[in-house]
Amino acid sequence: MRALPWILLLCSGCARCGSHGPYAVHRAQGPIAVDGMLLETSWDRAERAGPFVRSLDGKAAAAATEARLLWDDDALYVAFQCEDADVSTPFSRDDEALYTSNVVEIFLNPGGDLAHYVEIEVAPSNALFDASFTGRRAGMDLAWSSGARHAVHVDGTLNDSRDVDRGWTVELAIPFASLPGSPHPRRGEEWRFNLYRLRQPPGEGQAYSPPMVGDFHALDRFATLRFED
């Protein structure tokens, strides 16, 4: 995993109140190999979302996390880079309760109605959980499939506490056709979204736009992304 210049990262709004300006999602300048390595030059051009803050109070998190997003005609690409001295998870299969251990998450509300949204999670083992909703924690459809391609790179050894890990990187490609309404965004279009990380142990929730309550499904606290060139 690449070294992260944490001291140079500036939030685009007030982390404590969640008043982020729109996050600019730039177009990928070529194919993206979803391998967890982030070697394409397009990732260097992507805006940094972070560092994440504690989800309950907006204060600095104990372990650094940032994300970056890109897009092309077919998919939204999401990368998470997570600092972690002990990368571990008990889960290895898709659609297990990944949210009870170490995981990163993206919530997407393409229509901006604060109702129809999806949740996609990835664990350090590269197990994936996805579900769609028709309201805040309402109408959950576990049969929905994001069709996302996903990969994880662990800078260390997964589930081996004898080693000192440096962290883990997640890379996702989420097809637009799989999202509610099969949206295909145009330049300047805006969606609502949020990004999260759970660290268990020690039991720390992190967020790009902190909900300030114990519920990652707080739609009114979502940030906005804007598709740009």
Disulfide bonds with the S-S distance in Angstrom:
none
